[in-house]
Amino acid sequence: MTLKKIAEILAERKILLKTDEKTDSFFSQIENLSCDSRAIPENTLFFAKGVNFKREYLISAIEKGAVAYVSEKDLEVDIPLILVSDVRKAMSFVARGFYGDMTESYPLIGLTGTKGKTSTLYMLESIFREKFAKIGVLSTNEARCGEKTWKKTGTTPEALELFSILNGFREEKAEASIMEVSSQALKYDRVNGLTFSVGAFLNLAPDHISPTEHSSFEDYKESKKMLFPLCRKCALNLDDPYADEFLTTAPRENIITFGTSSAADIYAYDITEDRLGSSFSVKGLINIENMRINMPGRFNILNALCAVTCAYAIGFSENDIKNGLAKASASGRLEVVEKNGITVLVDYAHNKSSFEAVFEYVGNFYPDSKKILLFGCIGDRALDRRIDLPKVACPNADFIVMTTDDPGTEEPEAIFKEVEPELKKFTTPYVFIKDRAEAVGYAIENAKKGDIVILAGKGGEKTQMVKGKAEPYIGDMTAALEALKN
């Protein structure tokens, strides 16, 4: 692709301001796209993004192989400039032109919501396996297709990285792809160049409100509402309090609602729950009797209904949906192990609404058990959790073990010191143990027969983000199993 063609794409999207058309290099081929000055192959078009971008980053990129750049201002260097009004939108549109339309050859499903995205993704993947041999998966924890995996940054990477991964899925002969779509990806135009076959909204509750994420809940909500205009079909949780607002973001004929009332296009009835999962039937646009999911918690019924709706929207049969859903599992999502009369529950719960959901499940099925809760708060972002999580934890837990989650650039002790005043507003006893594996051991060693230990926040993750690096971590379940041996 030439710089001339790239300029034409941006002009068509009405974000091109100026180009250096008269230079000979304007007609040369661009072979790579990058916004990371540390990773620049030869013949790269570089995107100068971010409010903290420095000219020295561009100089470094040029030294490594950048032959032109896209920016919102002229940085006065000796390579061609494509000046745009919005560099983030430019990244997404150029990536689409460079890699092509990802939905021409297979379905692409996008999932957004405050909680449940990963569980729903794995449910949908299990259904897809009834029909497809290879499925691309882009979740909070991984990017993979078949046996091949990709490194990635964040839940939904920047547009250039995202399109590169999706192109990799296509090269691996994926027959469908499923991805989580974060509020940040929507707010910062990372997915603007995509057209989703189906986009799904699961739920909404306050989260990710901080100076580096969303300035307010309204900003967070408005970001989530940007998904449906990018979708051919939309799946909407009608049980959610904000459903009516999302109904207005796409033509009604493009939206399929799901829920637990007959007002939804697809709804569950005859619901029964147990410690290991739920059984229910589905009516409406699709009718399936006696379905089973082996993922516990009432919220997982809505996640399952979302997966059913997405699969229905792209033409899956009732039989494939029922069989696939029955086989679904998700590591670190309400994962339960019991030994010596002690129950350990590992869950990714990391925000207020997911904490509430876990305690609802525990209250329903372990009502008489002493509840020992282990959790931490992440660093650098989602600062509202430092107030919100203790408000849910303290009234529901009998003992709390505070520890390290993903501290980022912050010190774990400093994060705990911010959380502690909120803990002190309640009478629930607590301790702080910095090392997470040690804290897991402490929580289990102090449990007695009949107690339940809830390990919240990490789920199945095997790394911790410390000082900008993903440091290895044995995982909460592994740490728990080690402690249960003693």
C-alpha angles and dihedrals in degrees: 000000000000128000087245091059091046090052090051091053091051092045090053089053089049096237099104114109105168142346138193092239096159096065118099091231089064086082097044122107122265110214102178141028124210143163094183114088089200093062111049122146120189120289093023127162105218125209116210101209137166136049090261095052113136129205089234089066089059092048089053091049091052091051089054098047113290109145099181138005142215117217145152089235138032107260092188103237131142099257128083118280129213104197115205138176093230120024095189092056088045091056092054096046094044091048090053091051092045098047100026133232108323094205099054094090106026144011118277117200122195122197126195134173142112093265138006100042096121096043090049091048092055091046090052092046089053090053091047090054088067088069110013128063096200126035128179113224126193109178138153089273107033154009114215146145118189108320095337122096133188131208112238142179119237130335092300112017127219113287096261093051092041095053091045090055093045089049087052089054089053092049088052088057097250112184092201139001131212124194141175114237114208125206089244091055090054096043094049097042098246092142099036092109093055130090110203119212086212129005120194132203113202107175145315133227132149112287142127092041109151140111091272098045124025123353093211143356088262090058090048092050094047090051091053090050090063093076103074096058087061093055136086091205128018132206114204130188103229091190091067116101090231096049094109091058092051091048088069095055096076137023108285092234089062094054125085113191125209133187147114098286129075089243088080123086088234117025141171125234137169089042119183125175134198136171093275102041147306141279124209144143129237131223136178125054087005128029121208125161130207100009120177133202120187093207112095130223131071091252088063089064088064090045088052092049089053090053090047091051094048092048091047091050092059095044109266117160123245090245094053091047093050095045095043095049092051089059096049123120136163125204114233095011109117088325110174131199125175129197135157090001092302119118120208120194120193116196139162090229105145107149137053098267094047091048089053091050093051093049090048089056093045091047091052098047105022101034096148098041124108106244119223111187126197120190145135137196124246121244131244098014146038088046091169089073090069087069101030101049097057089050089062098032101051100053091045105039127069094205132012130208109196115202145149122302116169102325095181110186093344127090113250091228091055091051090050091050089057092049096044098076088058091050090051091060086073134050096234109125117237144175133198120225114175100203107074098207090049090048091052089052091049093050093051096041089055093050121100132204109295094025125121122217115204115202104194135184110030104055108179096342117135099193139060122211106234124168092342095310132102102238118197116258125182092228131247095266093050091047090049094050090050091052092047090058090068 
